[in-house]
């Protein structure tokens, strides 16, 4: 298994609950934590209260968008190497720019269908091959 400790930064409870259910269905040994505030997630990451192997980031957060989060995260010593998956319903210009601009960033479209989300997450979490960029 490639990732054993996952952080989801997402302010929509339904999306977060579905994400955690899917991760548990993939492998119940994977530890997944959720932060509903991008700023709070950055604070905890900076203070080493969180140490994920990978971060799934809702790009359209209320308190800080995905690009802002990535800029701040990449300035925190020791966290530059954490892979980020921008997790969004849209795949617009801003997302494409972020995936291109920042290293170790990929994109995953939010899926309402459990099976489709399961398959997409399984490829990222279990597989050694990276997902396609947008």
Beta strands, then each sheet from edge to edge (+ up, - down):
strand 1: 5-9
strand 2: 31-35
strand 3: 54-58
strand 4: 83-88
strand 5: 105-109
sheet 1: 2+ 1+ 3+ 4+ 5+
end
